[in-house]
Amino acid sequence: MMIGRPEGDIDLLKDEYIALQSLVDSFDAKSLTIKAWSVTVSMSGIGAAFVSHSPVLLLLSSLSAIVFWIIESYWKSFQYPYYDRIEKIEAFFSGESSTITPFQISRTWETTYTYKTVLKVSLWSNVMMPHIIVFLAGVTLLILNRLSLMAL
């Protein structure tokens, strides 16, 4: 089945795979924290804009959602090389690939992670949400206020 690989390497790859999955899960937990802070800070700012009758706060709250989106994009992009490595290990165990060397995370990072990765990840729907919704809500409310269609 897995010809040419010592049994020890296969065990190492299994251990590496499990460790990578655990690491990816921990990134997801922190990503949810970023989302929670984004909603809390941005929506509190939108609420404060209504209480204080300050359209500027609508703009600042919208921009804070963008800042959190950028932070989450960077955070999730740090996961990207781990996904690449997990896929390579899975390809090996499924028989799609016949060779793999254990413990190549650093090399995977060098060949996988670029600033384009951040842009690519930022456009994933699970990364955009809820930041884009809060941003659009704040901007829409600001525009409605400026057009005198809604008073603060």
C-alpha positions in Angstrom: 0.0 0.0 0.0 2.5 2.6 1.1 5.7 1.3 -0.6 9.0 2.9 0.1 8.1 4.5 3.4 9.4 3.2 6.7 6.6 2.5 9.2 8.2 5.1 11.5 7.7 7.8 8.9 4.0 6.8 8.6 3.6 7.1 12.3 5.3 10.5 12.3 3.0 11.7 9.5 -0.1 10.5 11.5 1.2 12.5 14.5 1.9 15.5 12.3 -1.6 15.4 10.8 -3.3 15.2 14.2 -1.1 18.1 15.5 -1.9 20.2 12.4 -5.6 19.6 12.7 -5.5 20.7 16.4 -3.6 23.8 15.4 -6.1 24.7 12.7 -8.9 24.3 15.2 -7.2 26.6 17.7 -6.9 29.3 14.9 -10.7 28.9 14.3 -11.5 29.5 18.0 -9.5 32.7 18.0 -11.1 33.8 14.7 -14.5 33.6 16.4 -13.1 35.9 19.1 -12.1 38.4 16.5 -15.6 38.2 15.0 -17.2 38.7 18.4 -15.0 41.8 19.1 -15.8 43.2 15.7 -19.5 43.0 16.2 -19.4 44.3 19.8 -17.2 47.3 19.0 -18.7 48.2 15.7 -22.3 47.8 16.6 -21.7 49.6 19.9 -20.3 52.5 17.9 -23.4 52.5 15.7 -25.6 52.6 18.7 -23.5 55.4 20.2 -23.9 57.3 17.0 -27.7 57.3 17.5 -27.5 58.2 21.2 -25.0 61.0 20.6 -26.6 62.1 17.3 -23.1 61.9 15.7 -22.8 60.8 12.1 -19.0 60.7 12.4 -19.4 57.7 14.8 -21.2 55.8 12.0 -18.2 56.2 9.8 -15.8 55.3 12.6 -17.8 52.2 13.5 -17.9 51.1 9.9 -14.2 51.6 9.6 -13.6 49.6 12.8 -15.4 46.6 11.1 -13.0 46.9 8.2 -10.0 46.9 10.6 -11.3 43.7 12.3 -11.8 42.2 8.8 -8.2 42.9 8.0 -7.1 41.5 11.3 -9.1 38.3 10.7 -7.8 38.1 7.2 -4.2 38.1 8.5 -5.1 35.7 11.2 -6.8 33.2 8.9 -4.0 33.5 6.3 -1.6 32.2 9.0 -3.7 29.0 8.8 -3.3 28.6 5.0 0.1 26.9 4.9 -1.2 24.4 7.5 -4.1 23.5 5.2 -1.6 23.0 2.3 0.4 20.6 4.5 -2.7 18.8 5.7 -3.8 18.3 2.0 -0.4 16.8 1.1 -0.5 14.4 4.0 -4.1 13.4 3.1 -3.0 12.9 -0.5 -0.2 10.6 0.7 -2.6 8.5 2.9 -5.2 8.3 0.1 -2.6 7.0 -2.4 -2.8 10.1 -4.6 0.8 10.8 -3.8 3.5 8.2 -3.2 6.1 10.3 -1.4 6.1 12.7 1.4 8.7 13.7 4.0 7.5 14.3 7.6 8.0 17.6 9.4 8.1 20.1 6.6 6.0 22.9 8.1 8.7 25.6 7.6 9.3 24.6 4.0 5.5 24.6 3.4 5.3 28.1 4.9 8.1 29.3 2.6 6.5 28.0 -0.5 2.8 28.7 0.4 2.5 32.0 2.3 2.6 35.3 0.5 0.8 38.6 0.9 -1.5 37.5 -1.9 -2.6 34.8 0.5 -4.0 37.5 2.8 -6.0 39.0 0.0 -7.3 35.6 -1.1 -8.3 34.6 2.4 -10.0 38.0 3.0 -12.4 37.2 0.2 -13.6 33.9 1.8 -17.2 34.3 2.9 -16.5 32.9 6.3 -13.8 35.6 6.8 -15.9 38.4 5.4 -18.8 37.7 7.7 -19.9 39.5 9.8 -17.5 42.4 9.2 -18.8 43.3 5.7 -22.4 43.3 7.0 -21.6 45.7 9.8 -19.5 47.9 7.5 -22.3 48.1 5.0 -24.9 48.8 7.7 -22.9 51.7 9.1 -22.2 53.2 5.6 -25.8 52.8 4.6 -27.0 54.5 7.8 -24.5 57.3 7.2 -25.7 57.8 3.6 -29.3 57.8 4.7 -28.5 60.4 7.3 -26.6 62.5 4.8 -29.5 62.4 2.4 -31.8 63.4 5.3 -33.8 60.2 4.9 -32.9 59.2 8.5 -32.2 61.4 11.4 -29.8 60.5 14.1 
